[in-house]
Every structure is written in C-alpha cells, then in structure tokens.
C-alpha cells in the first residue's frame, strides 16, 4: 500500500467525527423502522438482542470500516485498491461505493414527504393530515411529491457544496443536539399519555416468551440501517478522521448515541400507539404508514397535537437530513477520488443522478404506478436491491478484505495508533473473522427469501 500522506479535507477533531458519524447513523430507520420492528418482534427482548448485537456485530463492523478509511485516506474504491488491485478488491470497493448512490435518491423522496408534512403542520393542518386518504392522495400526485423531493435534495446539496468541516460537520454540530432535545420532549409527552405505561413496559422489559429466531435475524438486519454499516459512509468518514483521534472511543460514542436515539424513538412511538390503540402492538403498522398515517391520527387525538406534530416532523427531518448528507458525501468523495474532479463538479453530477433516480421513485406511486420491477414500485425495488442484497454482500466484502487483504493486524495497528487503547480487541478479531461473515450471509439469505415469499419475516 502507498503510505504517502495525501492532502484531504477532514473533520476538525473527534467531536466533529462522532457527531457526523452519529448523524449518518441516526435516520429514518431509527425513527420509524426500529419502533415498528421492536413492537413486531417481541418488544423488550428485541431491544435486548439489538443492544447485544450493537456491542459486538455493529461495533466490529464500525471499527473495521473506520480503520480501512483512515489507514488509506480514501473513499471505498480507493481504499480497497490501496492493498492491491484485483477483481475481488475492485468489486468490494465499488459495491460499497454504489450503495449510497442508489439509496440517497429514494431516501430523499421520503425526506420530501417529511418536508411536506412539517410544512402542513406549520400551517395548522393537524386534522386534515389525520384523514386516511391524505397520504395516498399526496404521494400519487406526481407534481406535488416531486416538488417536495427537489426541496429536500436542494438542502442536501447546499451542505455538501460547503465541504466537510464547514458543511457536514457544522450542520451535524447544530442538528444533532437539537435532534436529541426534540426526541426527549416528544418522549416525555408520549410516555405520560393515559395508557402509555403498558407500551413502555412492552418496549423496555424483556419477555423471553416473545423470543424467536426471527428476533435475531431482524435485529441483525436493523443494524445496517441503524449504524450505517456497508454503505461506504464509515470508510469515507474514516478517511476524514485525524490520526490522533481514537477509533475505538469514537465508535463507542457513535454506538451510544445511535442506540440511545433508537430507544428514544421507541419510547416516542410505541407508548403513544399503545395509548391510542388500547394496547395493540399491531397498530404500529409497517413502513411509511406508521409515520405518515398512524402518527398523524395520534397527534390529532392529543392535546397540543399540532405543536407535537411540528416537533415530531422537525425531528424526523433533521434525522433524515443528516443521514442523506452522509450518503451523498460518500458518493461525492468516490467521484472526486476516482475521477479527479472538483468537489463542485462531483456534487452536481451526483445531484443529477439523485434527481433522475429519485424521480423514478417519486413518480412510481403516481404517473409511473403501472411500471414495476419484479412486482415492486421503483422505491420498493431500490430499497430491496440495496438493503436486502447489496449491503449484506458489501459487508461480507469488508470482512474478507480486513481478514485477507488488509489483515487484522493492520486494522488493529490503525486502531492502536499512537498508543490508543483497544479494549475490545479480542471481540473485534473474533467477530470480524468468524461471526460477522456468517451473520451477513444469514441476513442476505433470509431477506431475499422473505421477498420471494419463501419465509415470512
């Protein structure tokens, strides 16, 4: 590997990296996907399994990706090629690089929906949005949903053009503390609703009788969403990390931040739904319906529902923006590194890709509703392709790369640079060599089998 130090923009220090990496991790998956899965797969027992996996599986993958990025000073493609260019390393680098380019467009469509709802709550439309037909009417209106999608994309690109420290880090420093405060406010309001205490118990107290193998598989799958694993983000952000920053300490702080937000999201949503539905976990629903149909109904039934709706969707918007910014940055960094173009040109090109692919997802519920891929709308197909197929494969490539190309010793050396402690070194070595590859293969097989109706998740 060429060890020559290259000039590269980066974070100002550990706080900048931790907030940016936490911002990448804290997204829509934490706010609505985590509570939905926790309710469906056992409540407290799901939470316990998830925390155990976060401390082992998730921890090891974050360490690996961050070490790869900082050791090479490159985004995914260059990082993999730094240890020898072969068909395997090229594939591993490019699949990690392409994933954010495919995720961010459809993710931005959902971000546009969040913008629309926040705007309507600010206008005082709390009763209007509680109507069953409101969400469906909005997303099938191609013009309206496209406009709000473009608004969200514009916000992302403005931050990316500002750079790593002045853009991504500065926005993360502002948004992440506000996000935590908003989450705590909604959480307190939710758990104090009449009947909410049963939801709190269901979510926080493990009940072994609710455990199943699907609890483990689903919690493993959620790890990818919650911790931004195998999206190229952590490799890219690692390349921006200063050499005097402890990788392990930063990873632990990102873990705590991300898991804490996921738990707050659970306490925001599950008790409120329990109180609203009379204790029925099934009322949490799945996917967009939870955030855009169920929650507006709950807000409409509450005192101060309009204010809580504003706070909730502001929180969701901040979470969506920080994750989308990280995804876009990873894509821009790959273009800049591999094609040697300016940051501005790369941002414009990625913006064009986002608008083209995102418009397909946006219009897939309206004018293009009759056009499907393997029976899926564009947004659902891109979600399946990236999260169920490409990300597990990318994670497997990372495990194999660390153990066979970079070597575990080199990864450990990067973590312990300048005498930094590596307290969970044995866990990392065992997980990345033996357990993580098995986990990602299980996730890949179960996710694909579920989509094609071979198993039920």
C-alpha positions in Angstrom: 0.0 0.0 0.0 1.2 3.5 -0.8 1.6 5.1 2.6 2.3 8.6 1.3 0.1 11.1 3.1 -2.3 12.9 0.7 -3.9 16.3 1.3 -7.5 15.7 2.2 -10.2 17.7 3.8 -11.3 16.3 7.1 -13.1 16.7 10.4 -11.7 19.2 12.9 -11.4 16.5 15.6 -13.2 13.7 17.5 -16.4 15.6 18.3 -16.8 16.5 14.6 -16.3 12.9 13.5 -18.6 11.5 16.2 -21.5 13.9 15.5 -21.2 13.4 11.7 -21.0 9.6 12.1 -23.9 9.6 14.6 -25.8 11.9 12.2 -25.2 9.4 9.4 -26.5 6.6 11.6 -29.5 8.4 13.1 -32.0 8.5 10.3 -35.5 7.4 9.2 -34.6 3.8 10.1 -34.2 4.8 13.8 -37.3 6.9 14.0 -39.9 4.6 12.5 -38.3 1.3 11.4 -36.8 0.5 14.8 -40.0 1.0 16.8 -42.1 -1.0 14.3 -39.7 -3.9 14.4 -39.3 -3.8 18.1 -43.1 -4.0 18.5 -43.5 -6.8 16.0 -40.6 -9.0 17.2 -41.0 -9.0 21.0 -40.6 -5.5 22.4 -38.1 -5.7 25.3 -36.5 -8.9 24.1 -35.9 -7.4 20.6 -34.3 -4.4 22.3 -32.0 -6.6 24.4 -30.9 -8.7 21.4 -30.3 -5.5 19.4 -28.1 -4.0 22.1 -26.1 -7.2 22.4 -25.6 -7.2 18.6 -24.7 -3.5 18.6 -21.9 -4.1 21.1 -20.5 -7.0 19.1 -21.5 -7.2 15.4 -22.1 -3.5 14.9 -19.1 -2.4 16.9 -16.8 -4.7 14.9 -18.1 -3.5 11.5 -17.8 0.2 12.5 -14.2 -0.4 13.7 -13.3 -2.2 10.5 -14.7 0.3 8.1 -13.3 3.3 10.0 -9.9 1.7 10.2 -9.9 1.0 6.4 -10.8 4.6 5.7 -8.3 6.2 8.0 -5.5 3.9 7.1 -5.9 4.6 3.4 -7.2 8.2 3.4 -9.6 7.1 0.6 -13.3 6.6 -0.1 -14.4 2.9 -0.7 -13.0 2.2 -4.2 -9.5 3.7 -3.5 -9.4 2.2 0.0 -9.9 -1.3 -1.3 -7.5 -0.8 -4.2 -4.8 0.5 -1.8 -4.0 -3.0 -0.7 -3.7 -4.5 -4.2 -5.8 -4.1 -7.2 -7.6 -7.3 -8.1 -11.1 -8.3 -9.3 -12.2 -9.0 -5.8 -10.9 -5.7 -4.3 -12.4 -3.7 -7.2 -15.8 -5.4 -6.7 -15.7 -4.9 -2.9 -14.8 -1.2 -3.3 -17.3 -0.4 -6.0 -20.3 -2.2 -4.3 -19.6 -0.2 -1.2 -19.4 3.0 -3.3 -22.5 2.4 -5.4 -24.9 1.6 -2.5 -25.2 5.2 -1.3 -25.7 6.4 -4.9 -28.7 4.1 -5.1 -30.0 4.7 -1.5 -29.9 8.5 -1.4 -32.3 9.2 -4.3 -35.2 7.1 -2.9 -34.3 8.2 0.7 -34.7 11.8 -0.5 -38.2 11.0 -1.8 -39.2 10.0 1.8 -37.3 13.1 3.0 -39.5 15.2 0.7 -42.6 13.6 2.3 -41.3 14.7 5.7 -40.8 18.2 4.4 -44.4 18.3 3.2 -45.8 17.1 6.5 -43.8 19.5 8.5 -44.9 22.4 6.2 -48.6 21.3 6.6 -48.3 21.1 10.4 -46.8 24.6 10.5 -49.9 25.7 8.5 -52.1 24.1 11.2 -53.4 21.1 9.1 -53.4 18.6 12.0 -57.0 17.5 11.4 -56.5 17.3 7.6 -53.5 15.1 7.7 -55.2 12.6 10.1 -57.6 11.7 7.3 -56.9 8.2 5.9 -56.8 9.3 2.3 -54.4 12.3 2.8 -51.1 10.4 2.5 -52.2 8.3 -0.5 -53.6 11.4 -2.2 -50.2 13.2 -1.7 -47.8 10.5 -3.0 -50.0 9.7 -6.0 -49.9 13.4 -7.0 -46.7 13.3 -9.1 -46.2 17.0 -9.3 -46.6 17.8 -5.6 -44.4 14.9 -4.3 -41.7 15.8 -7.0 -41.6 19.4 -5.8 -41.0 18.4 -2.2 -38.4 15.8 -3.2 -36.5 18.5 -5.0 -36.7 20.7 -1.9 -35.1 18.0 0.2 -32.4 17.4 -2.5 -31.5 21.1 -2.6 -31.0 21.2 1.2 -28.6 18.2 0.9 -26.5 19.6 -2.0 -26.1 23.0 -0.3 -24.5 21.4 2.7 -22.3 19.1 0.5 -21.0 22.1 -1.5 -19.9 23.8 1.7 -17.4 21.0 2.4 -16.6 18.5 5.1 -15.8 20.8 8.0 -17.8 23.9 7.1 -20.7 21.9 5.7 -21.2 18.4 7.1 -19.5 18.9 10.5 -21.1 22.3 11.1 -24.6 21.1 10.3 -24.1 18.0 12.4 -22.9 20.1 15.4 -26.2 22.1 15.1 -28.7 19.4 14.2 -27.7 16.5 16.4 -28.1 18.3 19.8 -31.4 19.8 18.6 -32.5 16.3 17.5 -31.8 14.9 20.9 -33.7 17.7 22.7 -36.7 17.3 20.4 -36.6 13.5 20.9 -36.6 13.9 24.7 -39.5 16.4 24.6 -41.7 14.1 22.5 -40.6 11.1 24.5 -41.7 12.7 27.8 -45.0 13.8 26.3 -45.6 10.3 24.8 -44.9 8.2 28.0 -47.1 10.5 30.1 -50.3 9.8 28.0 -53.0 7.8 29.7 -52.5 4.1 28.9 -48.9 4.7 27.6 -47.3 2.9 30.6 -48.2 -0.5 29.1 -46.3 0.4 25.9 -43.3 1.4 28.0 -43.3 -1.9 29.8 -43.7 -3.8 26.5 -40.7 -2.0 24.9 -38.3 -2.0 27.9 -38.9 -5.2 29.8 -37.6 -8.3 28.0 -40.1 -11.2 27.9 -38.3 -14.4 26.9 -41.6 -15.9 25.7 -41.6 -13.4 22.9 -38.2 -14.5 21.6 -37.8 -16.3 18.3 -35.0 -16.8 15.7 -36.6 -14.1 13.6 -36.0 -11.7 16.5 -32.2 -12.2 16.0 -32.4 -12.1 12.2 -34.5 -8.9 12.1 -32.3 -7.2 14.8 -29.2 -8.1 12.6 -30.9 -6.5 9.6 -31.8 -3.4 11.5 -28.1 -3.0 12.3 -27.4 -2.0 8.8 -30.0 0.8 8.9 -29.2 2.0 12.4 -25.4 2.0 12.2 -24.8 2.9 8.5 -22.9 -0.3 8.0 -21.8 -1.3 4.5 -22.9 1.9 2.9 -19.4 3.3 2.2 -20.1 6.1 4.7 -17.9 4.9 7.5 -15.0 4.2 5.2 -15.3 7.8 3.7 -15.7 9.4 7.2 -12.8 7.3 8.4 -10.7 8.9 5.7 -11.5 12.3 7.1 -10.6 11.3 10.7 -7.4 12.8 12.1 -4.7 10.3 13.2 -4.7 11.5 16.8 -8.4 10.6 17.3 -9.2 7.2 19.0 -11.2 5.0 16.6 -12.4 2.8 19.5 -13.6 5.7 21.7 -15.3 7.3 18.7 -17.0 4.1 17.8 -18.3 3.6 21.3 -19.7 7.1 21.4 -21.4 6.6 18.0 -22.9 3.3 19.3 -24.2 5.0 22.5 -25.6 7.9 20.5 -27.3 5.8 17.9 -28.7 3.2 20.3 -29.9 6.0 22.6 -31.8 7.7 19.8 -33.3 4.3 18.7 -34.5 3.8 22.3 -35.9 7.3 22.5 -37.7 6.7 19.2 -39.2 3.5 20.6 -40.4 5.5 23.7 -41.8 8.2 21.5 -43.8 6.0 19.3 -44.7 2.7 21.0 -46.3 4.1 24.2 -48.2 6.7 22.1 -49.5 3.9 19.8 -50.4 1.7 22.7 -52.4 4.6 24.3 -54.1 5.4 21.1 -54.9 1.8 20.1 -55.8 0.4 23.6 -52.6 -1.7 23.8 -52.5 -3.3 20.4 -48.9 -3.6 19.1 -50.2 -4.5 15.6 -51.4 -0.9 15.4 -47.8 0.2 14.8 -48.2 -0.9 11.2 -45.3 -1.1 8.8 -43.2 1.2 6.8 -44.4 4.7 5.8 -47.9 4.1 7.2 -46.6 4.4 10.7 -45.1 7.8 10.2 -47.5 9.3 7.7 -50.8 7.8 8.7 -50.8 6.4 12.2 -48.8 9.1 13.9 -50.9 12.0 12.4 -54.0 10.2 13.7 -52.4 10.1 17.2 -51.4 13.8 17.0 -55.0 14.7 16.0 -56.3 12.9 19.1 -53.9 14.6 21.5 -54.0 17.9 23.3 -51.4 20.2 21.7 -51.4 17.8 18.7 -50.4 20.5 16.2 -47.4 21.5 18.3 -46.3 17.9 18.9 -46.7 17.2 15.1 -44.4 20.2 14.3 -41.8 19.0 16.8 -42.0 15.3 15.6 -41.6 16.1 12.0 -38.9 18.6 12.6 -37.1 15.8 14.5 -37.6 13.4 11.6 -36.5 16.0 9.1 -33.2 16.5 11.0 -32.6 12.8 11.2 -33.4 12.3 7.5 -31.1 15.2 6.5 -28.1 14.1 8.5 -28.3 10.6 7.0 -28.9 11.8 3.5 -26.0 14.2 3.7 -23.7 11.4 4.8 -24.9 9.1 1.9 -24.4 11.9 -0.6 -20.9 12.8 0.8 -19.8 9.2 0.3 -20.9 9.3 -3.3 -19.3 12.7 -4.0 -16.0 11.5 -2.3 -15.9 8.5 -4.6 -16.3 10.6 -7.7 -13.7 13.1 -6.5 -11.2 10.4 -5.7 -11.6 8.1 -8.7 -12.3 10.7 -11.4 -10.1 13.5 -10.1 -12.8 16.2 -10.5 -13.5 19.1 -8.3 -16.0 18.8 -5.4 -18.4 21.2 -7.0 -18.5 19.2 -10.3 -18.9 15.9 -8.4 -21.7 17.3 -6.3 -23.5 18.5 -9.5 -23.1 15.1 -11.1 -24.4 13.2 -8.0 -27.2 15.7 -7.8 -28.2 14.8 -11.4 -28.1 11.1 -10.5 -30.2 11.7 -7.4 -32.8 13.7 -9.4 -33.1 11.1 -12.1 -33.3 8.0 -9.9 -35.3 9.8 -7.2 -37.9 11.0 -9.7 -38.5 7.4 -10.7 -39.2 6.5 -7.1 -41.2 9.7 -6.6 -43.4 9.1 -9.7 -43.6 5.4 -9.1 -46.7 5.9 -6.9 -48.3 8.3 -9.4 -47.9 8.5 -13.2 -45.5 5.5 -13.3 -47.5 3.3 -10.9 -48.1 0.7 -13.6 -44.3 0.3 -14.2 -42.9 -2.3 -11.8 -39.7 -4.4 -11.4 -40.3 -7.9 -10.1 -43.6 -6.7 -8.9 -42.3 -3.7 -7.0 -42.7 0.0 -7.4 -39.3 1.8 -8.1 -38.9 2.9 -4.5 -39.6 -0.5 -3.1 -37.3 -2.1 -5.6 -34.3 0.2 -4.9 -34.9 -0.4 -1.2 -34.9 -4.2 -1.7 -31.8 -4.1 -4.0 -29.7 -2.0 -1.7 -30.8 -3.2 1.8 -31.6 -6.8 1.2 -29.0 -7.7 -1.5 -26.1 -5.2 -1.9 -25.5 -4.2 1.7 -25.0 -7.8 3.1 -22.7 -8.5 0.1 -20.8 -5.3 0.8 -20.5 -6.2 4.5 -19.1 -9.6 3.6 -16.6 -8.0 1.3 -15.4 -5.8 4.2 -15.0 -8.8 6.4 -13.0 -10.7 3.8 -11.0 -7.6 2.9 -9.9 -7.0 6.6 -9.0 -10.6 7.2 -7.3 -11.4 3.9 -6.1 -8.2 2.3 -5.6 -5.5 4.9 -5.0 -8.2 7.6 -6.5 -8.0 11.1 -3.0 -7.0 12.4 -3.0 -3.9 10.2 -6.5 -2.9 11.3 -5.5 -3.3 14.9 -2.4 -1.2 14.3 -4.6 1.6 12.9 -6.9 1.4 15.9 -4.0 1.4 18.4 -2.1 4.2 16.6 -0.1 6.4 18.9 -0.8 4.1 21.9 -4.6 4.3 21.7 -6.3 1.6 23.8 -8.3 -1.2 22.1 -10.2 -2.7 25.0 -12.5 -4.9 22.9 -9.7 -6.1 20.6 -10.5 -9.8 21.1 -14.2 -9.3 20.4 -13.3 -7.4 17.2 -10.8 -10.1 16.0 -13.2 -13.0 16.7 -16.3 -11.2 15.3 -14.7 -9.9 12.1 -13.0 -13.2 11.3 -15.8 -15.7 12.2 -19.1 -14.4 13.3 -19.8 -11.3 11.1 -19.4 -13.1 7.8 -21.9 -15.8 9.0 -24.3 -13.1 10.1 -24.3 -11.2 6.8 -24.8 -14.4 4.9 -27.8 -15.2 7.1 -29.2 -11.7 6.6 -28.8 -11.9 2.8 -30.4 -15.3 2.5 -33.3 -14.6 4.9 -34.0 -11.1 3.3 -34.1 -12.4 -0.3 -36.2 -15.5 0.8 -38.6 -13.2 2.5 -39.1 -11.0 -0.6 -39.8 -14.0 -2.8 -42.2 -15.5 -0.2 -40.1 -18.4 0.9 -40.2 -17.4 4.5 -42.2 -14.9 6.5 -40.5 -12.1 8.5 
